[in-house]
Amino acid sequence: VLYSINGESTCEVIDEKKVRYNEEVFSLTRATSLMLDVSYNVAPGLYWNYEGRRLRSIYNETYEIEE
């Protein structure tokens, strides 16, 4: 389960590309746009937490840029 940074929303990870948000299945990008009530795509990494950690942080640690 992912928790929004404002603590008001959650979404359940269904598979590697889909989440369940408000009882419907979407990409995490689309769920983020719906949560923020905007009509454009929003990169989700800054808006969701997993086990108390921001998704952006988890992503950056997982896909570290090697120089």
Buried (B, 14 or more C-beta within 10 A) or exposed (E): EBBBEEEEBBBEEEEEEBBBBEEEBBBBBBBBBBBBEEEEEBEBBEBBBEEEEBBBEBEEEEEEEEE
